[in-house]
């Protein structure tokens, strides 16, 4: 069978529940929703590096931070080579990155096209990236790899140029993003929060339209053998909306760590399926290398994405690790999350089964020692499994 084209689309700042098909808090994302209907949407995909561009780089390197943290641990943006585009180009793929960031020393595997200035308006940058992605698909020879990295969603989420924003009054606020009680008059607080989220959803909708252009171009050019991955380097949490109230090290709540992850187009995979097993954004690299026929020895240890895509019985990851600002590091299992803050600032330990909003830190409870011991045991057992 011919090797598939691989299209990776990233939109940092996109919450897992901010797309229309994810539930009542989603916005207008018809193209993302159509992609999910033709593939598998992973509800519990965790980003390993949820600060700035780190999660996006994990899609290319397959890197995850170590846990427990040790002296000299790697910084929040992984420094490892970009394994995915490197090996794809070496084995015959035409490669392109349409991004709005400065050149990176690891980008040797890309014929990269970059926006002329990072100071451009986000809406203009998103449209520019859409233009470059479309142009590449019009001339690329198969098999090809395209990374379309839309500009990260950042405050104040200015909707100018995004077109047809959702009126603030119609915005449904997820519970974790509701304004703090007593922080300001309730009506004013709700209006301000809805206005922020209206701009946020308008920016998402604008990126969704660019995705629609890209998908239409693939069809028009006769590219039918495509594996399409859509994800994010991090989500959006309360600290993102009220950064003055929360130090960066606390920005490791699940709404920030959970990334939307949709995979479609692989021969034999499930369609219109929602997968709840725990996975990592870093799992994308070994899965795509295996799909493209690259020697598995060159890839990080294989993970459960391919069995889950095929609908085979698989429990997913036993745990995944992540690292935030200031070297805060954590481990998450399907039930528990343990975060160790840098400089002896303390720990955060949550039982997500009974406390999904992470309101009750168990770090000094009677259960804490047993939970920590259990989590360390899971990490250490996995480390002993040969690649």
N, C-alpha and C positions, 0 to 999 in steps of 0.2 A: 504494500500500500504506500502511496506517495506520502512523503513527510508533510505535515500540515503547516500552514502559515500560523504564526502565533502573534496575537495582538494583546498586549498588556495595557490596560487603561487604569490610571491611578488618579484619585482626587482626594488629597490629604485634607482632613477636617470633616470628612463625610461620616456622619454617625450611621451605625448599622440600621437604626430605625428611622432614618431620615429619607429613605426612598419609599415611593408610593406602595410597593408591594409588601413592605415590611410591617404595615399596620397603621393604626389611627394617627400616628404622629408624622407620617411620611408626607412629602410634598408631591409636586407634579413631575414625575420622572417616567414618562411613557416608554422611552427607549431602554432605560435600565430595567424597567418592569418586563418589557418584551424579551430582553436578554435572559432574565431570570426564568421566564416562562419556557424558554427553550433549553434551559440547563438546570444546574443545581445551585441553590442559594444556601450558603453556610451561615447559620445563625450565631455560631459561637467560634468565630475566627478571631484570634488574639494577635495584635501587632507586637513584635518584640521590642521595637524602639519607638515609643509614641511621642517623641519630641521632634519638632521641626520636620526635616526630611528623612529622618532615620528609618521610618517604616517603609518609605518608598524604596530606599536602598536595600532593605531586607528582601524585597521582591526580586532583586537582581543578584544578591550575594548568597541568600539562603542562610544568613547568619542569625544566631540567637545568642543572647548574653548568658554568661555563666551565673549559677546560683548554688550556694550562697556567694555573695560578693566577696572578692579577695582584693588585697592590695595590688594595684597595677591592672585591674580589670579594664577591658576595652571601653572607650568612651561611648556615649549614647548613639552616635552615628557610626556604624561599623566601618572599620578601615579595610576589611577584607576585599579582595578582588571581586569584580562583578562576574561571578561564575557563569550565570545564564547567558548573557550576550557574548562573552568571550568564547565559550564552547560552541554556541550556535554558529558564530561566524567562522570559526575554525573548521566546522564540518559542513560548510557550504551555504549557510543562510545569508541572505541579504538583510542587513540590519539598519535600523534607523531609530533615533530618539528625538521626539518633538517635545522639548522641555522649556521651562521658563526660569532656569537657574543658571548660575555661572558654570563654565566648563569645569570638569572634575578630572583629576589625573588618572582615574580609573576608567575613563570613558573611551579608551582606545578601541573598543569593540564596536563602536557606533560611528556611522556617518551621521553625526548629530546636527540638527537644525535647532537654533536657539533664538529666542526673542531678542530684538535689538536692544531692549532696555528692560530691566526689572522694575523700573519705576512706572511702566505703562499701567493703565487701569486694568484691574483683574478681568473685567469683561472683555476688553480688547485682547488681552493675553490668551484667554480661553478660546476666542474666535481665531486668533492667529495659530494656536496649536491645532485647532480643528482644521484650518487651511493646510498646514504642513502635513498632517496625518493623511488627509484626503489626497494631496498631491503625491505623496510617497506611494500610496496604494494604487494610484493611477499608472505609475511607471515601474513599480517593483516587479522583479521576477520571483516566481515561487521556487523554493520556499523562502519566506521572509519573516523577520521578526520586527515588530513595531512596538515601541513604548511611547504611548501618548500620555504625558504627565501634565494634567491640567493644574493651574496654579492653586495653591492651598487656600482653603476658605479661612480668611482671617477677619477679625474685627476691623471696621464696623460693618462689614458685609454690605457695602454700598451697592444698591440695586440698580444704579444708573447704568444704562446700556444693556441690562439683562433682559428687559422686556417682560411685561405682564406679571408683575409680582403679585403674590397672594396678599390681599388686604390684611393688615395686622389683626383686625377683629376676628378673622376666620382662622387664625393660627391656633392650633392646639399645642399647649406647652407640655412636654414630657415632665413627669413629677420631679425628676432630678434637676430640671432647669427652671423650676418655679422660683420666683424671687423670694429672697429671705423675708420672713415675717418681721415686720417692724423696721426694716431697713429704710423704708421711705413710705409715704402714704400708699395704701394697697392699690388703689386704682392707677396711680401714676406708675407704680412699679410694674404692674401687669402690662400697661401700655408700652412702657420702655422695653420690656422683655419681648413682647409680641413684635414690636418694631424691629428689634435686632434679629429675631428669628425669621421675619418676613424677608429681610435682606439676605439672610442665610439661604432660605429656600429658593429665592430668586436666582442666586448664584449657582445653586445646584441645578436648577431647571435649565439655566443657560449652558452649563457643561453637558447636561443630558441632550440638549439639541445638537451639540457638536458630536456627541457619540452617535446620534441618529444619522448625521451626515456621513460619518465614517462607515457605519454599517451599510448605508445605502450605496456607498461607493464600492464596497466589497462586492455587493450583489451586481451592480452595474458592470463591473470589470470582469465578472465571471469567476471571482475567487470564492469557491464554495467549500474548499477544504481548509477551514479555519478553526482554530481553538482560541476562544476569546476569554480573557480573564479580566474582571473588573473588581478593583479593591481600593483600599485607602491605607495610608500610613498611620492614621490615628483618627479618632472620632472627636467629639466635642463634649466637654463637661462643664460643670458650673464654674470651675476655676477659669475656663476659657472666656466666659462671659463677664466674670467679675474678677479679673486677674489681680486687682489691688487687694483682694481679701484673702488670697490663698497663695502660699509659696509654691514655686514650681514643683517641688518634690512631692506635693500632695496630689498632683494631677495624674493619678494612676487609678482612677475609678474605672469601673467597667465601661461606662459610656465612652470613655476616651480610649480604652484598650480594645474594645470590640470593634473590629473593622468589617464593613460589608465585604463579602467575598462571593462572587458569582463566576462560575465556569460553565461555558457552553461550547458546543460544536464538536466535542470529541466523539469519535465513532463508538457507538455502543453505550454511551453514558445515559444516565437518567435525564428526563426532561420534566420541567415544571415540578421540581422536587425541592423540599426544604430539609436540610440536614442539620441536626442538633448536636452532633458529636463535636468535641473540642478539637480544634485544629489551630495551626499557626500560619500567619502570613508567610513565614519563612519556608513553609512546606511547598509553596508554589514552585520554587526552583527545582528541587529534585523531581517533582511531578512533570514539569514541562521538559526537563532534560530526558526523562524516560520516554515521554510522548514523542519527542523529536528523534529518538534513536541514538542519543549521545551515550557513550560508554558510562555505565553506572558508576564505575570506579572514580570518575571525575567529579561526581556529584556528592553533596552532603548525604547523610544517611536517609534512605527513603522513608517517607511518612505516609499517612493513611489517605491522602487525597484521592488517589486513583481507585482503590477499593471502594471508597465511599461514593465516588462518581458512578461507578458501575453498579451500585446497589448491593454490594457484597456485605455480609455481616462483619462489622468492624466497630470497635468501641471508640475509635479515634485516639487521640493522644492521652496518655495517663496524666501528663502535665505539660505546661508550656511556661517559658521564662520570659521576662521583660525587664527593661531598664529605662528609668526616667532621668530627669534632669538631676545634676549633681551626684550621679552614680547611685541614685536610689534603685534598688533591684528587688524583683519579686518573682514568685512562682505561683501559678494558678492551676488548679485541678478542676474537674467538673463541679466540685463542691466548694473548695476552699481557696482563699487568696491570702498570701503572706507577703508583706512588703517590709523590707529593711531599709530605713532611711539612713543617709550618710552621716558621718560625724557623730554617731551616738545619739541621734535625735529621736530614736524610738522605733517602734514597729507598728504595723497595722496588720491585724489578723481577722478575717471575716469568714463566717459560715454563710456562703451565698445561698444555700438551700433554704434557710430560714430568715436570712437577712439580705435579700437581693439588692437593696439600695445602700448597703454598707453603712448602716447607721450605728452599729454597735461593735466597737473594736474590742476583740477578745484577748488582746496581747497580755493582759495581766489577770486573766480569769483562771479558774481552776482547770479548765480544759486546755489552756494554751500549751502547756508543756507536752502533753500527749499529741496534740495536733501538729506541733512543730516537729516532733520526733517522727511522726508518721509521714509528713511531707518530705523531710530529709531522706527518709528511707526510700521513698518513691524515686527521688532524684538520683540517689546513689545507685539503686538497682539499675536504672536506665543507663547510667554512665558505664556500667560494667558490661552492657550488651555490645558485642563487637559490631562494627559497621557492616 
